[in-house]
Each structure stands twice: as C-alpha cells, then as structure tokens.
Amino acid sequence: MANVQGWNKGVIGNYMDGRVIQVKDTDEHFGTKKIKDILFIVNRDLGFSTAGLPSRPNVMILLFISNDKRVSGCLVAEAIQSASRVVSAETSEKEGDGKTIWKLGSWYASSETVPAICGVNRIWVSHEFR
C-alpha cells in the first residue's frame, strides 16, 4: 500500500503497531494524489469501480498507518442527520404497517429514518492485515 511518510498532522491515536490519522475535507491533504491513490485501492478492493473522492461536505477519512509507514486501514465517514435502519430478511417479510422495505443487494433497509450523527461510507483493511 502507499507509503505515507511525513503525515504527522491529524494524528488522533498512537498504538504499538501504528497510528491513526484524520484527514477532513477541509484539510490541505484531502485532495492530494496520495489520498486519491489510497481511495483508488480501497474502491477497487470494495467494488466501487468509478468512485473517486467523496464529494459531499463534512467527509472525514481515517487512515491507520502501520509502523512501516504503510496504510493498512481506511474508514470514510460523513456527518449525517438521519439514517434508515438495516433490517433482516425475516423482519422485511413481517413489516406490513405502512413501512416500505428496500432490498439493497443482499440486505434490507426500512424507509423509516432514525436520528444519526455519523455515516460510514467505506471501511477497508489491507489484505495483509485482515
């Protein structure tokens, strides 16, 4: 994975095997080639073939940088006000009280929204660290 020497700004946690850094959409590093390269690999591994940098406001990227200065984990999150609950297939068959259930790939979501403050857009760990 990409080597990220010199990224000492935005460190939010130090651990025995590395550190976590935070890159916000307002940071100078947000649009850099290195972030784009990291997200290219993340998107490719997760099956988001054409996705690039998140374009919505209030996006934050958390990167786990191992002691050998390689990115071994990435989380892309964003501030949100509400979210739809994920429901099981069994629940989706029982819901009949006016709620709509959406089938989204292999999971189901209720049309009923609940308050939320953070949405996880992507979460990824390098295959070497899984």
The first five atom37 places (N, CA, C, CB, O) and aatype in JSON, in Angstrom:
{
  "aatype": [12, 0, 2, 19, 5, 7, 17, 2, 11, 7, 19, 9, 7, 2, 18, 12, 3, 7, 1, 19, 9, 5, 19, 11, 3, 16, 3, 6, 8, 13, 7, 16, 11, 11, 9, 11, 3, 9, 10, 13, 9, 19, 2, 1, 3, 10, 7, 13, 15, 16, 0, 7, 10, 14, 15, 1, 14, 2, 19, 12, 9, 10, 10, 13, 9, 15, 2, 3, 11, 1, 19, 15, 7, 4, 10, 19, 0, 6, 0, 9, 5, 15, 0, 15, 1, 19, 19, 15, 0, 6, 16, 15, 6, 11, 6, 7, 3, 7, 11, 16, 9, 17, 11, 10, 7, 15, 17, 18, 0, 15, 15, 6, 16, 19, 14, 0, 9, 4, 7, 19, 2, 1, 9, 17, 19, 15, 8, 6, 13, 1],
  "atom_mask": [
    [1, 1, 1, 1, 1],
    [1, 1, 1, 1, 1],
    [1, 1, 1, 1, 1],
    [1, 1, 1, 1, 1],
    [1, 1, 1, 1, 1],
    [1, 1, 1, 0, 1],
    [1, 1, 1, 1, 1],
    [1, 1, 1, 1, 1],
    [1, 1, 1, 1, 1],
    [1, 1, 1, 0, 1],
    [1, 1, 1, 1, 1],
    [1, 1, 1, 1, 1],
    [1, 1, 1, 0, 1],
    [1, 1, 1, 1, 1],
    [1, 1, 1, 1, 1],
    [1, 1, 1, 1, 1],
    [1, 1, 1, 1, 1],
    [1, 1, 1, 0, 1],
    [1, 1, 1, 1, 1],
    [1, 1, 1, 1, 1],
    [1, 1, 1, 1, 1],
    [1, 1, 1, 1, 1],
    [1, 1, 1, 1, 1],
    [1, 1, 1, 1, 1],
    [1, 1, 1, 1, 1],
    [1, 1, 1, 1, 1],
    [1, 1, 1, 1, 1],
    [1, 1, 1, 1, 1],
    [1, 1, 1, 1, 1],
    [1, 1, 1, 1, 1],
    [1, 1, 1, 0, 1],
    [1, 1, 1, 1, 1],
    [1, 1, 1, 1, 1],
    [1, 1, 1, 1, 1],
    [1, 1, 1, 1, 1],
    [1, 1, 1, 1, 1],
    [1, 1, 1, 1, 1],
    [1, 1, 1, 1, 1],
    [1, 1, 1, 1, 1],
    [1, 1, 1, 1, 1],
    [1, 1, 1, 1, 1],
    [1, 1, 1, 1, 1],
    [1, 1, 1, 1, 1],
    [1, 1, 1, 1, 1],
    [1, 1, 1, 1, 1],
    [1, 1, 1, 1, 1],
    [1, 1, 1, 0, 1],
    [1, 1, 1, 1, 1],
    [1, 1, 1, 1, 1],
    [1, 1, 1, 1, 1],
    [1, 1, 1, 1, 1],
    [1, 1, 1, 0, 1],
    [1, 1, 1, 1, 1],
    [1, 1, 1, 1, 1],
    [1, 1, 1, 1, 1],
    [1, 1, 1, 1, 1],
    [1, 1, 1, 1, 1],
    [1, 1, 1, 1, 1],
    [1, 1, 1, 1, 1],
    [1, 1, 1, 1, 1],
    [1, 1, 1, 1, 1],
    [1, 1, 1, 1, 1],
    [1, 1, 1, 1, 1],
    [1, 1, 1, 1, 1],
    [1, 1, 1, 1, 1],
    [1, 1, 1, 1, 1],
    [1, 1, 1, 1, 1],
    [1, 1, 1, 1, 1],
    [1, 1, 1, 1, 1],
    [1, 1, 1, 1, 1],
    [1, 1, 1, 1, 1],
    [1, 1, 1, 1, 1],
    [1, 1, 1, 0, 1],
    [1, 1, 1, 1, 1],
    [1, 1, 1, 1, 1],
    [1, 1, 1, 1, 1],
    [1, 1, 1, 1, 1],
    [1, 1, 1, 1, 1],
    [1, 1, 1, 1, 1],
    [1, 1, 1, 1, 1],
    [1, 1, 1, 1, 1],
    [1, 1, 1, 1, 1],
    [1, 1, 1, 1, 1],
    [1, 1, 1, 1, 1],
    [1, 1, 1, 1, 1],
    [1, 1, 1, 1, 1],
    [1, 1, 1, 1, 1],
    [1, 1, 1, 1, 1],
    [1, 1, 1, 1, 1],
    [1, 1, 1, 1, 1],
    [1, 1, 1, 1, 1],
    [1, 1, 1, 1, 1],
    [1, 1, 1, 1, 1],
    [1, 1, 1, 1, 1],
    [1, 1, 1, 1, 1],
    [1, 1, 1, 0, 1],
    [1, 1, 1, 1, 1],
    [1, 1, 1, 0, 1],
    [1, 1, 1, 1, 1],
    [1, 1, 1, 1, 1],
    [1, 1, 1, 1, 1],
    [1, 1, 1, 1, 1],
    [1, 1, 1, 1, 1],
    [1, 1, 1, 1, 1],
    [1, 1, 1, 0, 1],
    [1, 1, 1, 1, 1],
    [1, 1, 1, 1, 1],
    [1, 1, 1, 1, 1],
    [1, 1, 1, 1, 1],
    [1, 1, 1, 1, 1],
    [1, 1, 1, 1, 1],
    [1, 1, 1, 1, 1],
    [1, 1, 1, 1, 1],
    [1, 1, 1, 1, 1],
    [1, 1, 1, 1, 1],
    [1, 1, 1, 1, 1],
    [1, 1, 1, 1, 1],
    [1, 1, 1, 1, 1],
    [1, 1, 1, 0, 1],
    [1, 1, 1, 1, 1],
    [1, 1, 1, 1, 1],
    [1, 1, 1, 1, 1],
    [1, 1, 1, 1, 1],
    [1, 1, 1, 1, 1],
    [1, 1, 1, 1, 1],
    [1, 1, 1, 1, 1],
    [1, 1, 1, 1, 1],
    [1, 1, 1, 1, 1],
    [1, 1, 1, 1, 1],
    [1, 1, 1, 1, 1]
  ],
  "atom_positions": [
    [[0.85, -1.19, 0.0], [0.0, 0.0, 0.0], [0.88, 1.23, 0.0], [-0.96, 0.01, 1.22], [2.09, 1.12, 0.19]],
    [[0.32, 2.36, -0.2], [1.05, 3.63, -0.3], [1.87, 3.92, 0.94], [0.09, 4.77, -0.56], [1.42, 3.67, 2.06]],
    [[3.06, 4.44, 0.74], [3.92, 4.86, 1.83], [3.57, 6.3, 2.15], [5.43, 4.7, 1.46], [3.52, 7.14, 1.25]],
    [[3.34, 6.6, 3.42], [2.86, 7.92, 3.8], [3.77, 8.55, 4.85], [1.43, 7.84, 4.32], [3.33, 8.87, 5.96]],
    [[5.0, 8.73, 4.51], [5.94, 9.37, 5.42], [5.58, 10.84, 5.57], [7.38, 9.21, 4.92], [5.11, 11.48, 4.63]],
    [[5.82, 11.38, 6.76], [5.66, 12.8, 6.97], [4.27, 13.25, 7.33], [0.0, 0.0, 0.0], [4.05, 14.45, 7.49]],
    [[3.3, 12.35, 7.45], [1.95, 12.74, 7.83], [1.83, 12.69, 9.34], [0.9, 11.82, 7.16], [1.35, 11.7, 9.9]],
    [[2.26, 13.74, 9.99], [2.17, 13.81, 11.44], [1.01, 14.69, 11.89], [3.47, 14.32, 12.03], [0.6, 14.63, 13.05]],
    [[0.48, 15.51, 10.98], [-0.7, 16.31, 11.29], [-1.91, 15.4, 11.34], [-0.9, 17.44, 10.25], [-2.0, 14.42, 10.6]],
    [[-2.82, 15.71, 12.21], [-4.07, 14.97, 12.27], [-3.98, 13.64, 12.98], [0.0, 0.0, 0.0], [-4.91, 12.83, 12.87]],
    [[-2.9, 13.37, 13.71], [-2.79, 12.11, 14.44], [-3.8, 12.13, 15.58], [-1.33, 11.89, 14.99], [-3.78, 13.03, 16.42]],
    [[-4.7, 11.13, 15.61], [-5.7, 11.08, 16.67], [-5.5, 9.88, 17.59], [-7.09, 11.04, 16.07], [-6.2, 9.74, 18.59]],
    [[-4.55, 9.02, 17.26], [-4.26, 7.88, 18.12], [-2.94, 7.24, 17.77], [0.0, 0.0, 0.0], [-2.64, 7.02, 16.6]],
    [[-2.16, 6.92, 18.79], [-0.9, 6.19, 18.61], [-1.03, 4.83, 19.27], [0.32, 6.97, 19.21], [-1.54, 4.72, 20.39]],
    [[-0.59, 3.79, 18.59], [-0.71, 2.42, 19.07], [0.64, 1.72, 18.9], [-1.83, 1.66, 18.32], [1.53, 2.24, 18.23]],
    [[0.77, 0.55, 19.5], [2.04, -0.19, 19.41], [2.42, -0.51, 17.96], [1.95, -1.48, 20.21], [3.6, -0.51, 17.62]],
    [[1.42, -0.77, 17.12], [1.71, -1.19, 15.75], [1.48, -0.1, 14.71], [0.86, -2.37, 15.42], [1.58, -0.38, 13.51]],
    [[1.18, 1.14, 15.14], [0.99, 2.22, 14.18], [0.22, 3.37, 14.77], [0.0, 0.0, 0.0], [0.14, 3.52, 15.99]],
    [[-0.35, 4.2, 13.89], [-1.1, 5.36, 14.33], [-2.31, 5.59, 13.41], [-0.2, 6.61, 14.36], [-2.35, 5.12, 12.28]],
    [[-3.29, 6.32, 13.94], [-4.46, 6.68, 13.16], [-4.4, 8.17, 12.9], [-5.79, 6.29, 13.9], [-4.2, 8.97, 13.82]],
    [[-4.56, 8.54, 11.63], [-4.61, 9.96, 11.28], [-5.97, 10.28, 10.69], [-3.48, 10.33, 10.28], [-6.63, 9.43, 10.09]],
    [[-6.37, 11.52, 10.88], [-7.66, 12.0, 10.39], [-7.41, 13.04, 9.31], [-8.51, 12.6, 11.54], [-6.63, 13.98, 9.49]],
    [[-8.08, 12.87, 8.17], [-8.0, 13.83, 7.08], [-9.43, 14.28, 6.8], [-7.31, 13.21, 5.79], [-10.27, 13.48, 6.41]],
    [[-9.69, 15.57, 6.99], [-11.03, 16.12, 6.75], [-11.08, 16.74, 5.36], [-11.41, 17.17, 7.82], [-10.05, 17.03, 4.75]],
    [[-12.3, 16.95, 4.86], [-12.45, 17.53, 3.53], [-11.94, 18.97, 3.48], [-13.91, 17.49, 3.1], [-11.78, 19.52, 2.39]],
    [[-11.7, 19.59, 4.63], [-11.17, 20.96, 4.67], [-9.64, 20.99, 4.82], [-11.81, 21.73, 5.81], [-9.05, 22.06, 4.78]],
    [[-9.01, 19.83, 4.98], [-7.56, 19.77, 5.16], [-6.83, 19.9, 3.83], [-7.17, 18.46, 5.84], [-7.36, 19.56, 2.77]],
    [[-5.6, 20.39, 3.92], [-4.78, 20.55, 2.71], [-4.46, 19.23, 2.03], [-3.48, 21.26, 3.06], [-4.27, 19.2, 0.82]],
    [[-4.41, 18.13, 2.78], [-4.07, 16.83, 2.2], [-5.26, 16.13, 1.55], [-3.5, 15.93, 3.26], [-5.08, 15.13, 0.85]],
    [[-6.5, 16.65, 1.75], [-7.68, 15.92, 1.32], [-7.69, 15.6, -0.17], [-8.91, 16.71, 1.67], [-8.02, 14.48, -0.55]],
    [[-7.33, 16.53, -1.0], [-7.4, 16.32, -2.44], [-6.09, 15.89, -3.08], [0.0, 0.0, 0.0], [-5.97, 15.89, -4.3]],
    [[-5.11, 15.54, -2.27], [-3.79, 15.21, -2.83], [-3.78, 13.89, -3.56], [-2.76, 15.19, -1.73], [-4.68, 13.06, -3.4]],
    [[-2.77, 13.71, -4.36], [-2.6, 12.48, -5.13], [-2.52, 11.26, -4.21], [-1.35, 12.56, -6.0], [-3.02, 10.19, -4.55]],
    [[-1.88, 11.42, -3.06], [-1.73, 10.28, -2.14], [-3.09, 9.8, -1.63], [-0.83, 10.67, -0.95], [-3.33, 8.59, -1.58]],
    [[-3.97, 10.72, -1.26], [-5.32, 10.34, -0.81], [-6.09, 9.69, -1.97], [-6.1, 11.57, -0.27], [-6.78, 8.69, -1.78]],
    [[-5.96, 10.26, -3.15], [-6.63, 9.69, -4.32], [-6.11, 8.28, -4.61], [-6.43, 10.59, -5.56], [-6.89, 7.39, -4.95]],
    [[-4.8, 8.07, -4.48], [-4.21, 6.75, -4.7], [-4.72, 5.74, -3.68], [-2.69, 6.83, -4.64], [-5.03, 4.6, -4.02]],
    [[-4.81, 6.17, -2.42], [-5.31, 5.29, -1.37], [-6.76, 4.92, -1.65], [-5.19, 5.96, 0.03], [-7.13, 3.74, -1.58]],
    [[-7.6, 5.92, -1.98], [-9.0, 5.64, -2.25], [-9.2, 4.82, -3.52], [-9.78, 6.93, -2.35], [-10.17, 4.07, -3.62]],
    [[-8.3, 4.94, -4.48], [-8.37, 4.11, -5.68], [-8.27, 2.64, -5.3], [-7.25, 4.49, -6.69], [-9.05, 1.81, -5.78]],
    [[-7.32, 2.31, -4.44], [-7.13, 0.92, -4.0], [-8.31, 0.46, -3.15], [-5.82, 0.77, -3.2], [-8.82, -0.64, -3.34]],
    [[-8.75, 1.31, -2.22], [-9.91, 0.99, -1.38], [-11.13, 0.72, -2.25], [-10.19, 2.13, -0.38], [-11.79, -0.3, -2.08]],
    [[-11.42, 1.63, -3.16], [-12.59, 1.49, -4.04], [-12.5, 0.25, -4.91], [-12.74, 2.72, -4.91], [-13.49, -0.46, -5.09]],
    [[-11.32, -0.01, -5.44], [-11.14, -1.2, -6.28], [-11.4, -2.48, -5.47], [-9.71, -1.23, -6.87], [-12.1, -3.37, -5.93]],
    [[-10.82, -2.55, -4.27], [-10.98, -3.74, -3.44], [-12.42, -3.93, -2.98], [-10.07, -3.65, -2.23], [-12.87, -5.07, -2.81]],
    [[-13.17, -2.84, -2.78], [-14.55, -2.92, -2.31], [-15.57, -2.99, -3.44], [-14.85, -1.74, -1.44], [-16.76, -3.16, -3.19]],
    [[-15.11, -2.86, -4.68], [-16.01, -2.98, -5.82], [-16.65, -1.67, -6.26], [0.0, 0.0, 0.0], [-17.66, -1.69, -6.98]],
    [[-16.1, -0.54, -5.84], [-16.59, 0.77, -6.3], [-15.7, 1.22, -7.45], [-16.58, 1.83, -5.13], [-14.78, 2.01, -7.25]],
    [[-15.97, 0.72, -8.64], [-15.05, 0.9, -9.75], [-14.85, 2.35, -10.19], [-15.52, 0.11, -10.9], [-13.75, 2.71, -10.58]],
    [[-15.89, 3.17, -10.14], [-15.75, 4.53, -10.67], [-15.74, 5.6, -9.59], [-16.87, 4.81, -11.64], [-15.66, 6.79, -9.9]],
    [[-15.8, 5.22, -8.34], [-15.86, 6.2, -7.25], [-14.5, 6.87, -7.07], [-16.32, 5.53, -5.93], [-13.46, 6.22, -7.15]],
    [[-14.52, 8.15, -6.81], [-13.31, 8.9, -6.54], [-13.37, 9.48, -5.14], [0.0, 0.0, 0.0], [-13.83, 8.82, -4.21]],
    [[-12.91, 10.69, -5.0], [-13.01, 11.38, -3.72], [-14.47, 11.62, -3.37], [-12.22, 12.71, -3.74], [-15.25, 11.99, -4.25]],
    [[-14.84, 11.42, -2.12], [-16.22, 11.76, -1.73], [-16.47, 13.24, -1.97], [-16.48, 11.4, -0.24], [-15.65, 14.08, -1.62]],
    [[-17.61, 13.56, -2.57], [-17.86, 14.96, -2.96], [-18.83, 15.68, -2.03], [-18.4, 15.0, -4.37], [-19.05, 16.88, -2.18]],
    [[-19.41, 14.96, -1.08], [-20.33, 15.61, -0.15], [-19.55, 16.36, 0.93], [-21.27, 14.58, 0.49], [-18.4, 16.01, 1.2]],
    [[-20.16, 17.37, 1.54], [-19.47, 18.11, 2.6], [-19.36, 17.28, 3.88], [-20.22, 19.42, 2.9], [-20.07, 16.29, 4.05]],
    [[-18.46, 17.68, 4.76], [-18.27, 17.05, 6.07], [-17.78, 15.61, 5.99], [-19.55, 17.09, 6.83], [-18.16, 14.78, 6.82]],
    [[-16.95, 15.31, 5.02], [-16.37, 13.98, 4.89], [-15.07, 13.93, 5.67], [-16.14, 13.6, 3.4], [-14.3, 14.89, 5.69]],
    [[-14.84, 12.79, 6.32], [-13.62, 12.58, 7.08], [-13.06, 11.22, 6.69], [-13.88, 12.68, 8.62], [-13.8, 10.24, 6.54]],
    [[-11.74, 11.16, 6.55], [-11.07, 9.91, 6.25], [-10.14, 9.6, 7.42], [-10.28, 9.98, 4.9], [-9.32, 10.43, 7.81]],
    [[-10.27, 8.4, 7.96], [-9.36, 7.94, 9.0], [-8.46, 6.88, 8.37], [-10.13, 7.38, 10.25], [-8.95, 5.93, 7.76]],
    [[-7.17, 7.04, 8.53], [-6.2, 6.09, 7.98], [-5.39, 5.48, 9.11], [-5.26, 6.78, 6.96], [-4.91, 6.19, 10.0]],
    [[-5.24, 4.16, 9.08], [-4.33, 3.51, 10.01], [-3.0, 3.35, 9.29], [-4.88, 2.13, 10.53], [-2.92, 2.68, 8.26]],
    [[-1.96, 3.96, 9.84], [-0.62, 3.9, 9.25], [0.21, 2.98, 10.13], [0.03, 5.33, 9.14], [0.44, 3.27, 11.31]],
    [[0.67, 1.87, 9.57], [1.47, 0.92, 10.35], [2.86, 1.49, 10.61], [1.57, -0.44, 9.61], [3.26, 2.48, 10.0]],
    [[3.58, 0.85, 11.52], [4.92, 1.33, 11.87], [5.88, 1.33, 10.69], [5.5, 0.49, 12.98], [6.85, 2.09, 10.69]],
    [[5.62, 0.5, 9.68], [6.47, 0.52, 8.48], [5.97, 1.55, 7.46], [6.51, -0.88, 7.83], [6.35, 1.51, 6.29]],
    [[5.11, 2.48, 7.93], [4.64, 3.64, 7.17], [3.79, 3.28, 5.96], [5.81, 4.45, 6.72], [3.86, 3.95, 4.92]],
    [[3.0, 2.23, 6.1], [2.07, 1.85, 5.03], [0.64, 1.97, 5.53], [2.35, 0.42, 4.53], [0.37, 1.72, 6.71]],
    [[-0.26, 2.34, 4.64], [-1.68, 2.42, 5.0], [-2.21, 0.99, 5.06], [-2.49, 3.3, 3.98], [-2.18, 0.26, 4.07]],
    [[-2.71, 0.6, 6.23], [-3.25, -0.75, 6.36], [-4.74, -0.75, 6.67], [-2.5, -1.5, 7.43], [-5.36, -1.82, 6.74]],
    [[-5.33, 0.44, 6.86], [-6.76, 0.53, 7.09], [-7.28, 1.91, 6.71], [0.0, 0.0, 0.0], [-6.55, 2.9, 6.79]],
    [[-8.54, 1.97, 6.3], [-9.14, 3.23, 5.88], [-10.63, 3.2, 6.22], [-8.92, 3.49, 4.36], [-11.32, 2.21, 5.97]],
    [[-11.1, 4.31, 6.78], [-12.52, 4.49, 7.04], [-12.92, 5.84, 6.48], [-12.85, 4.38, 8.57], [-12.28, 6.85, 6.77]],
    [[-13.97, 5.86, 5.66], [-14.5, 7.11, 5.13], [-15.85, 7.33, 5.8], [-14.63, 7.08, 3.54], [-16.74, 6.49, 5.68]],
    [[-16.0, 8.45, 6.5], [-17.23, 8.74, 7.22], [-17.71, 10.14, 6.86], [-17.02, 8.61, 8.75], [-16.96, 10.96, 6.34]],
    [[-18.97, 10.4, 7.16], [-19.52, 11.73, 6.9], [-20.59, 12.05, 7.94], [-20.11, 11.81, 5.48], [-21.24, 11.16, 8.48]],
    [[-20.75, 13.34, 8.2], [-21.78, 13.79, 9.11], [-23.15, 13.65, 8.44], [-21.52, 15.25, 9.56], [-23.32, 14.05, 7.29]],
    [[-24.1, 13.1, 9.17], [-25.47, 12.94, 8.65], [-26.46, 13.32, 9.75], [-25.71, 11.47, 8.17], [-26.1, 13.42, 10.92]],
    [[-27.7, 13.55, 9.37], [-28.75, 13.85, 10.35], [-29.67, 12.66, 10.6], [-29.57, 15.03, 9.88], [-30.25, 12.54, 11.68]],
    [[-29.82, 11.79, 9.6], [-30.72, 10.65, 9.76], [-30.22, 9.48, 8.93], [-32.17, 11.02, 9.36], [-29.4, 9.63, 8.02]],
    [[-30.73, 8.3, 9.27], [-30.34, 7.08, 8.56], [-31.53, 6.12, 8.54], [-29.09, 6.41, 9.23], [-32.44, 6.23, 9.36]],
    [[-31.51, 5.2, 7.61], [-32.52, 4.14, 7.55], [-31.98, 2.92, 8.26], [-32.91, 3.81, 6.08], [-30.81, 2.55, 8.1]],
    [[-32.83, 2.28, 9.04], [-32.41, 1.07, 9.75], [-32.21, -0.09, 8.77], [-33.44, 0.7, 10.82], [-33.0, -0.28, 7.84]],
    [[-31.16, -0.85, 9.01], [-30.97, -2.1, 8.29], [-31.81, -3.14, 9.01], [-29.44, -2.52, 8.21], [-31.77, -3.24, 10.24]],
    [[-32.56, -3.92, 8.26], [-33.42, -4.94, 8.85], [-33.1, -6.3, 8.24], [-34.92, -4.59, 8.64], [-32.56, -6.38, 7.14]],
    [[-33.43, -7.36, 8.96], [-33.17, -8.71, 8.47], [-34.22, -9.1, 7.43], [-33.16, -9.73, 9.64], [-35.25, -8.44, 7.3]],
    [[-33.94, -10.15, 6.71], [-34.89, -10.64, 5.71], [-36.19, -11.06, 6.4], [-34.3, -11.82, 4.92], [-37.27, -10.86, 5.85]],
    [[-36.08, -11.66, 7.61], [-37.27, -12.08, 8.34], [-38.12, -10.87, 8.72], [-36.87, -12.87, 9.6], [-39.34, -10.9, 8.58]],
    [[-37.48, -9.8, 9.19], [-38.2, -8.58, 9.56], [-38.87, -7.99, 8.34], [-37.24, -7.56, 10.2], [-40.0, -7.51, 8.43]],
    [[-38.19, -8.02, 7.2], [-38.75, -7.4, 6.0], [-40.04, -8.1, 5.56], [-37.73, -7.44, 4.86], [-40.93, -7.46, 4.99]],
    [[-40.15, -9.4, 5.83], [-41.36, -10.13, 5.45], [-42.51, -9.83, 6.41], [-41.08, -11.63, 5.42], [-43.67, -9.92, 6.02]],
    [[-42.19, -9.48, 7.66], [-43.21, -9.21, 8.68], [-43.71, -7.77, 8.65], [-42.67, -9.53, 10.05], [-44.82, -7.5, 9.09]],
    [[-42.91, -6.84, 8.14], [-43.29, -5.42, 8.14], [-44.5, -5.24, 7.24], [-42.1, -4.52, 7.66], [-44.45, -5.56, 6.05]],
    [[-45.57, -4.73, 7.8], [-46.75, -4.5, 6.99], [-47.53, -3.31, 7.49], [0.0, 0.0, 0.0], [-48.67, -3.09, 7.07]],
    [[-46.95, -2.55, 8.39], [-47.66, -1.43, 9.0], [-47.36, -0.11, 8.3], [-47.29, -1.32, 10.47], [-47.16, 0.91, 8.96]],
    [[-47.33, -0.13, 6.98], [-47.13, 1.1, 6.23], [-45.68, 1.43, 5.93], [0.0, 0.0, 0.0], [-45.4, 2.37, 5.19]],
    [[-44.75, 0.68, 6.5], [-43.33, 0.94, 6.24], [-42.93, 0.23, 4.95], [-42.44, 0.46, 7.44], [-43.37, -0.89, 4.67]],
    [[-42.12, 0.89, 4.2], [-41.59, 0.3, 2.98], [-40.23, -0.31, 3.3], [-41.48, 1.36, 1.84], [-39.45, 0.26, 4.06]],
    [[-39.96, -1.45, 2.73], [-38.67, -2.11, 2.9], [-37.99, -2.13, 1.54], [-38.82, -3.56, 3.5], [-38.57, -2.58, 0.55]],
    [[-36.75, -1.65, 1.51], [-35.97, -1.67, 0.28], [-35.0, -2.82, 0.33], [-35.23, -0.34, 0.08], [-34.32, -3.04, 1.33]],
    [[-34.92, -3.58, -0.76], [-33.9, -4.61, -0.86], [-32.71, -3.98, -1.57], [-34.42, -5.9, -1.64], [-32.82, -3.57, -2.73]],
    [[-31.6, -3.91, -0.88], [-30.39, -3.27, -1.41], [-29.28, -4.3, -1.47], [-29.97, -2.03, -0.54], [-28.55, -4.5, -0.5]],
    [[-29.17, -4.96, -2.6], [-28.18, -6.03, -2.71], [-28.6, -7.2, -1.85], [0.0, 0.0, 0.0], [-29.67, -7.77, -2.04]],
    [[-27.75, -7.57, -0.89], [-28.05, -8.73, -0.05], [-28.64, -8.32, 1.3], [-26.79, -9.54, 0.18], [-28.8, -9.17, 2.18]],
    [[-28.97, -7.06, 1.49], [-29.55, -6.62, 2.75], [-30.78, -5.75, 2.51], [-28.52, -5.84, 3.58], [-31.06, -5.34, 1.38]],
    [[-31.51, -5.49, 3.59], [-32.77, -4.76, 3.52], [-32.69, -3.53, 4.41], [-33.95, -5.66, 3.93], [-32.01, -3.53, 5.44]],
    [[-33.39, -2.46, 4.0], [-33.45, -1.24, 4.8], [-34.89, -0.78, 4.89], [-32.56, -0.13, 4.2], [-35.66, -0.9, 3.94]],
    [[-35.24, -0.24, 6.06], [-36.58, 0.3, 6.28], [-36.63, 1.73, 5.76], [-36.96, 0.24, 7.79], [-35.63, 2.44, 5.78]],
    [[-37.81, 2.14, 5.3], [-37.98, 3.53, 4.86], [-38.08, 4.47, 6.05], [-39.22, 3.66, 3.97], [-37.95, 5.69, 5.89]],
    [[-38.32, 3.93, 7.22], [-38.39, 4.74, 8.44], [-36.97, 5.2, 8.8], [-39.04, 3.94, 9.62], [-36.05, 4.39, 8.89]],
    [[-36.82, 6.51, 9.01], [-35.5, 7.04, 9.36], [-35.4, 7.28, 10.86], [-35.21, 8.34, 8.6], [-36.4, 7.49, 11.55]],
    [[-34.17, 7.24, 11.34], [-33.87, 7.49, 12.75], [-32.76, 8.53, 12.8], [-33.44, 6.17, 13.49], [-31.98, 8.65, 11.86]],
    [[-32.67, 9.3, 13.9], [-31.6, 10.28, 14.02], [-30.23, 9.6, 14.01], [-31.77, 11.11, 15.32], [-30.06, 8.5, 14.55]],
    [[-29.26, 10.25, 13.4], [-27.89, 9.72, 13.34], [-26.93, 10.9, 13.22], [-27.71, 8.72, 12.13], [-27.31, 11.97, 12.75]],
    [[-25.69, 10.7, 13.62], [-24.7, 11.79, 13.51], [-23.53, 11.42, 12.61], [-24.18, 12.15, 14.88], [-22.81, 12.31, 12.15]],
    [[-23.33, 10.14, 12.37], [-22.18, 9.71, 11.56], [-22.59, 8.57, 10.66], [-20.99, 9.29, 12.46], [-23.21, 7.6, 11.1]],
    [[-22.23, 8.68, 9.4], [-22.47, 7.61, 8.45], [-21.15, 7.07, 7.93], [0.0, 0.0, 0.0], [-20.27, 7.84, 7.54]],
    [[-21.01, 5.76, 7.94], [-19.79, 5.12, 7.42], [-20.01, 4.85, 5.94], [-19.44, 3.8, 8.2], [-20.91, 4.09, 5.57]],
    [[-19.19, 5.47, 5.11], [-19.29, 5.34, 3.67], [-18.5, 4.13, 3.18], [-18.79, 6.62, 2.99], [-18.98, 3.37, 2.34]],
    [[-17.31, 3.95, 3.71], [-16.45, 2.82, 3.36], [-15.59, 2.46, 4.57], [-15.55, 3.14, 2.13], [-15.19, 3.32, 5.35]],
    [[-15.33, 1.16, 4.71], [-14.37, 0.7, 5.71], [-13.57, -0.41, 5.06], [-15.09, 0.2, 7.04], [-14.13, -1.32, 4.45]],
    [[-12.25, -0.33, 5.18], [-11.36, -1.23, 4.44], [-10.12, -1.53, 5.27], [-10.96, -0.61, 3.08], [-9.61, -0.67, 5.99]],
    [[-9.65, -2.77, 5.17], [-8.39, -3.17, 5.78], [-7.58, -3.88, 4.7], [-8.62, -4.1, 7.04], [-8.1, -4.71, 3.97]],
    [[-6.3, -3.53, 4.61], [-5.42, -4.16, 3.64], [-5.45, -5.68, 3.82], [-3.97, -3.63, 3.78], [-5.5, -6.17, 4.95]],
    [[-5.41, -6.41, 2.72], [-5.48, -7.88, 2.8], [-4.36, -8.47, 3.66], [-5.4, -8.48, 1.4], [-4.53, -9.55, 4.23]],
    [[-3.24, -7.78, 3.77], [-2.13, -8.26, 4.57], [-2.41, -8.2, 6.07], [-0.89, -7.47, 4.27], [-1.75, -8.88, 6.85]],
    [[-3.4, -7.4, 6.47], [-3.69, -7.19, 7.89], [-5.05, -7.74, 8.32], [-3.62, -5.72, 8.22], [-5.47, -7.54, 9.46]],
    [[-5.74, -8.44, 7.41], [-7.06, -8.99, 7.75], [-6.91, -10.24, 8.58], [-7.86, -9.29, 6.49], [-7.91, -10.84, 8.96]]
  ]
}
